[in-house]
Amino acid sequence: MVEYNRIIVHNWFYMETNRLRQFIAVSQTLNLRKSAEFLNMSHSALSKSLKVLQEQLQIKLLIQEGRNIQLTEEGQNFISKAVAMIRMEDNLMVSSTTTSNIIRIGTFEVFSTHLLGKTWSEYFPDYQLELRELVPGPLENAVLERHVDIGISYEPIPTSGLEFILIGQIKMGIFGVESLLREPTFKDLPFVVPATPLVGSPTGVKGLDGWPNLDFPRFVKFKVDMMESGLALARAGKAAIYLPEFVARHHNEVVAKRFSLIPISGPVKMKLVKRKIYLITKKGVVENKTLRLLATLIRNECISN
């Protein structure tokens, strides 16, 4: 048997890692033509590159079978090591370009597109932002596993090992263009709602918009994954949308007046709904300037008197 670990280390400085990436692509398609198209290179160039790789490693990785190719036994043994090496290189590249002034935040569209995208440079002029779009559940896991530094949520999922810092409350409301006010009753009002249900929410709500479904059923005409899609339907007068008041306010600041979203009355017995906003961090993280400034940003931009 070939001692693969020794070969990989010995030949690291003599091979281009691009050839490893090409071999990985070929191992997934088992077709040189398709792999060459995927890699944006010619069939002959890919074939030559793989030949050089095999010569450098001194092992045969591929065999021809009709029009397709197959991995040899050595190729099958080598593929996992090739993937591991590429991951190592990618991680090294990420580490070398990471600086201390990057803040990694995980949240959903309410706070990403409609808050941080608008206000980040004003509050954090000297910091870069790495923003991950995540829904509750995966959001908490991302903080726990240190994929992000801070989470922002108004529907947090209780998770061991995390701190949930209460920042304040935001007002929720039903919004739509003026033409929707002509609907005779609330039950006739068409809504656009989040398509993905929430799992594990302590408040029992089933959708990311937090509508109290059990108490006040509504006429759901559209389901979408992205709030931007919902806002487009709302602007077109096709549906009402339930969202934080500050999102409607920020939306109206950048659209023509005819597309402005105005408040629409809900069911008679439905009271004003407020949602608590939390910053989510790993347990034991000491309150710092970043957390305090982010809390200030949210209070100033999201919380109405």
C-alpha positions as CSV (number, residue, x, y, z in Angstrom):
1,M,0.0,0.0,0.0
2,V,1.1,3.5,-0.7
3,E,1.8,5.7,2.3
4,Y,-0.6,8.5,1.3
5,N,0.0,10.9,4.2
6,R,3.8,10.8,3.5
7,I,3.2,11.4,-0.2
8,I,0.8,14.3,0.4
9,V,3.3,16.1,2.7
10,H,6.3,15.4,0.5
11,N,4.7,16.7,-2.7
12,W,2.8,19.6,-1.2
13,F,5.3,22.1,-2.5
14,Y,5.5,20.5,-5.9
15,M,1.9,20.4,-7.0
16,E,-0.6,23.1,-7.7
17,T,-3.6,22.6,-5.4
18,N,-5.8,23.5,-8.4
19,R,-5.0,20.1,-9.7
20,L,-6.5,18.6,-6.5
21,R,-9.6,20.7,-7.0
22,Q,-9.8,19.4,-10.6
23,F,-9.5,15.8,-9.4
24,I,-12.2,16.3,-6.8
25,A,-14.5,17.7,-9.5
26,V,-13.8,14.7,-11.8
27,S,-14.4,12.3,-8.9
28,Q,-17.9,13.8,-8.5
29,T,-18.9,13.7,-12.2
30,L,-16.8,10.7,-13.4
31,N,-16.9,12.5,-16.7
32,L,-14.0,14.5,-18.1
33,R,-16.2,16.5,-20.5
34,K,-18.7,17.6,-17.9
35,S,-15.9,18.3,-15.4
36,A,-14.1,20.5,-17.9
37,E,-17.2,22.5,-18.6
38,F,-17.8,22.9,-14.9
39,L,-14.2,24.0,-14.4
40,N,-14.3,26.3,-17.4
41,M,-11.3,24.7,-19.1
42,S,-10.8,22.5,-22.2
43,H,-11.1,18.7,-22.1
44,S,-7.4,18.3,-23.2
45,A,-6.1,20.8,-20.5
46,L,-8.0,18.9,-17.8
47,S,-6.7,15.6,-19.0
48,K,-3.1,16.8,-19.1
49,S,-3.5,18.4,-15.6
50,L,-4.7,15.1,-14.1
51,K,-1.9,13.2,-15.8
52,V,0.6,15.6,-14.2
53,L,-1.1,15.1,-10.8
54,Q,-0.8,11.3,-11.1
55,E,2.9,11.6,-12.0
56,Q,3.6,13.8,-9.0
57,L,1.8,11.5,-6.6
58,Q,3.2,8.4,-8.3
59,I,-0.2,6.7,-8.2
60,K,-2.9,6.0,-10.7
61,L,-6.1,7.7,-9.7
62,L,-8.4,7.1,-12.7
63,I,-9.2,4.4,-15.3
64,Q,-11.2,4.7,-18.5
65,E,-14.4,2.7,-18.7
66,G,-16.1,3.3,-22.1
67,R,-17.0,6.9,-22.4
68,N,-16.8,7.5,-18.6
69,I,-14.1,7.1,-16.1
70,Q,-13.9,5.5,-12.7
71,L,-11.7,6.0,-9.6
72,T,-9.1,3.3,-9.0
73,E,-8.8,1.8,-5.5
74,E,-5.9,4.2,-4.9
75,G,-8.0,7.1,-6.2
76,Q,-10.9,6.2,-3.8
77,N,-8.4,6.1,-0.9
78,F,-6.9,9.4,-2.0
79,I,-10.1,11.5,-2.6
80,S,-10.8,12.0,1.1
81,K,-7.2,13.2,1.7
82,A,-7.5,15.6,-1.3
83,V,-10.7,17.1,0.1
84,A,-9.0,17.5,3.6
85,M,-6.1,19.2,2.0
86,I,-8.3,21.7,0.1
87,R,-10.2,22.4,3.2
88,M,-6.9,23.1,5.0
89,E,-5.8,25.5,2.3
90,D,-9.2,27.3,2.3
91,N,-9.1,27.6,6.1
92,L,-5.5,29.0,5.9
93,M,-6.7,31.5,3.3
94,V,-9.6,32.6,5.5
95,S,-7.3,32.9,8.5
96,S,-4.8,35.0,6.6
97,T,-7.4,37.5,5.4
98,T,-9.3,37.8,8.7
99,T,-8.7,40.9,10.7
100,S,-9.8,41.9,14.2
101,N,-12.2,44.6,13.0
102,I,-14.7,42.2,11.5
103,I,-17.9,41.6,13.4
104,R,-19.9,38.5,12.5
105,I,-23.6,38.8,13.0
106,G,-26.3,36.2,12.4
107,T,-30.0,37.2,12.0
108,F,-32.9,37.3,9.6
109,E,-34.1,39.8,7.0
110,V,-35.9,42.0,9.6
111,F,-32.5,43.0,11.0
112,S,-30.2,42.3,8.2
113,T,-31.7,43.8,5.0
114,H,-33.9,46.3,6.8
115,L,-31.6,47.4,9.7
116,L,-27.9,46.7,9.5
117,G,-27.8,47.1,5.7
118,K,-29.1,50.6,6.2
119,T,-27.3,51.8,9.4
120,W,-24.1,49.8,9.8
121,S,-21.7,52.4,8.4
122,E,-23.2,55.1,10.5
123,Y,-22.7,53.3,13.8
124,F,-19.7,51.1,13.0
125,P,-17.6,53.2,10.5
126,D,-14.3,51.4,11.4
127,Y,-15.6,47.8,11.4
128,Q,-16.3,45.4,8.6
129,L,-19.6,43.4,8.8
130,E,-19.9,39.7,8.0
131,L,-23.7,39.0,7.9
132,R,-25.3,35.6,7.9
133,E,-29.0,35.2,7.1
134,L,-30.3,32.6,9.6
135,V,-33.7,31.7,11.0
136,P,-34.3,30.9,14.7
137,G,-32.8,27.5,15.6
138,P,-29.9,27.5,13.1
139,L,-29.2,31.1,14.4
140,E,-28.6,29.9,17.9
141,N,-26.5,27.0,16.7
142,A,-24.3,29.4,14.7
143,V,-23.6,31.4,17.8
144,L,-23.0,28.3,19.9
145,E,-20.6,26.9,17.3
146,R,-18.8,30.3,16.9
147,H,-19.7,30.7,13.2
148,V,-21.0,34.1,14.2
149,D,-20.2,36.4,17.2
150,I,-23.6,37.8,17.9
151,G,-27.2,36.9,17.0
152,I,-30.2,39.2,16.8
153,S,-33.7,37.8,17.2
154,Y,-37.2,38.5,18.3
155,E,-38.1,34.8,18.4
156,P,-35.2,33.2,20.2
157,I,-35.0,29.5,20.8
158,P,-33.8,28.6,24.3
159,T,-30.4,27.0,24.0
160,S,-28.0,25.8,26.7
161,G,-24.7,27.7,26.6
162,L,-26.0,31.0,25.3
163,E,-26.9,34.3,26.8
164,F,-30.0,36.2,25.7
165,I,-29.6,39.9,26.3
166,L,-33.0,41.8,26.2
167,I,-32.6,45.1,24.3
168,G,-36.2,46.3,24.2
169,Q,-39.5,45.8,22.4
170,I,-40.6,46.6,18.9
171,K,-44.1,47.3,17.7
172,M,-45.7,44.9,15.1
173,G,-48.4,45.9,12.7
174,I,-50.3,45.0,9.6
175,F,-49.3,47.0,6.5
176,G,-50.4,47.4,2.9
177,V,-51.0,50.0,0.2
178,E,-54.1,52.2,0.4
179,S,-56.2,50.1,-2.0
180,L,-56.3,47.3,0.5
181,L,-58.4,49.4,2.8
182,R,-61.3,48.8,0.5
183,E,-61.6,45.2,1.7
184,P,-64.9,45.0,3.5
185,T,-63.8,42.8,6.5
186,F,-60.6,41.5,7.9
187,K,-61.4,37.9,6.8
188,D,-61.3,39.1,3.2
189,L,-57.9,40.7,3.6
190,P,-55.2,38.6,1.7
191,F,-51.9,38.1,3.5
192,V,-48.4,37.2,2.4
193,V,-46.7,35.2,5.1
194,P,-43.3,33.4,5.7
195,A,-43.3,29.9,4.0
196,T,-40.9,28.3,6.5
197,P,-42.5,27.4,9.9
198,L,-40.7,27.9,13.2
199,V,-39.8,24.9,15.3
200,G,-39.2,25.1,19.0
201,S,-40.4,28.7,19.6
202,P,-41.3,29.2,23.3
203,T,-44.1,31.6,22.4
204,G,-45.9,28.9,20.3
205,V,-46.0,31.0,17.1
206,K,-45.6,29.1,13.9
207,G,-44.3,31.7,11.5
208,L,-41.3,33.9,11.4
209,D,-43.5,37.0,11.4
210,G,-44.9,36.0,14.8
211,W,-48.6,36.2,13.9
212,P,-50.8,34.7,16.6
213,N,-52.4,32.1,14.3
214,L,-54.5,30.3,16.9
215,D,-56.2,33.4,18.2
216,F,-56.7,35.2,14.9
217,P,-56.8,33.1,11.7
218,R,-56.1,35.1,8.6
219,F,-56.6,34.6,4.8
220,V,-53.2,33.5,3.6
221,K,-52.9,34.0,-0.2
222,F,-49.1,33.9,-0.6
223,K,-46.3,32.2,1.1
224,V,-42.7,33.3,0.5
225,D,-39.2,32.6,1.9
226,M,-37.9,36.1,1.7
227,M,-39.4,39.2,3.2
228,E,-38.4,41.2,0.1
229,S,-40.7,39.0,-1.9
230,G,-43.5,39.7,0.6
231,L,-42.8,43.5,0.4
232,A,-42.9,43.3,-3.4
233,L,-46.4,41.7,-3.2
234,A,-47.5,44.3,-0.6
235,R,-46.2,47.2,-2.8
236,A,-48.2,45.8,-5.8
237,G,-51.3,45.9,-3.7
238,K,-51.7,42.1,-3.8
239,A,-51.5,41.4,-0.1
240,A,-51.1,42.8,3.4
241,I,-48.0,41.9,5.4
242,Y,-47.4,41.6,9.1
243,L,-44.0,43.0,10.2
244,P,-42.2,45.4,12.6
245,E,-43.2,49.0,12.4
246,F,-39.6,50.1,11.8
247,V,-39.4,47.9,8.7
248,A,-42.4,49.7,7.2
249,R,-40.9,53.0,8.2
250,H,-37.6,52.3,6.6
251,H,-39.3,50.9,3.5
252,N,-41.3,54.0,3.0
253,E,-38.2,56.2,3.2
254,V,-36.8,54.7,-0.1
255,V,-39.9,54.0,-2.2
256,A,-42.2,56.4,-4.2
257,K,-45.1,57.7,-2.3
258,R,-47.6,55.5,-4.2
259,F,-45.9,52.4,-2.9
260,S,-45.9,53.5,0.7
261,L,-47.2,50.9,3.2
262,I,-49.7,52.3,5.7
263,P,-51.1,50.6,8.8
264,I,-54.2,48.4,8.4
265,S,-56.5,47.6,11.3
266,G,-56.5,44.0,12.4
267,P,-59.3,42.0,14.1
268,V,-61.4,43.9,16.6
269,K,-60.1,42.0,19.6
270,M,-56.5,41.9,18.6
271,K,-54.3,44.2,20.8
272,L,-51.1,45.9,19.8
273,V,-48.4,43.3,19.6
274,K,-44.9,44.0,20.8
275,R,-41.9,41.7,20.3
276,K,-38.9,41.6,22.5
277,I,-35.5,41.9,20.8
278,Y,-32.5,39.9,22.1
279,L,-28.8,39.9,21.4
280,I,-27.5,36.4,21.6
281,T,-23.9,35.6,22.6
282,K,-22.0,32.6,24.0
283,K,-22.4,32.3,27.7
284,G,-19.6,34.0,29.6
285,V,-19.0,36.7,27.0
286,V,-18.3,39.9,28.8
287,E,-20.3,42.9,27.8
288,N,-18.2,45.0,25.5
289,K,-18.2,48.1,23.3
290,T,-19.5,46.2,20.3
291,L,-22.5,44.8,22.2
292,R,-23.3,48.2,23.7
293,L,-23.1,50.0,20.4
294,L,-25.2,47.3,18.7
295,A,-27.8,47.7,21.4
296,T,-27.8,51.4,20.9
297,L,-28.2,51.0,17.1
298,I,-31.3,48.8,17.7
299,R,-32.9,51.0,20.3
300,N,-32.4,54.1,18.1
301,E,-33.5,52.6,14.8
302,C,-36.2,50.0,15.8
303,I,-37.9,51.1,19.0
304,S,-40.6,53.7,18.6
305,N,-41.9,55.7,21.6
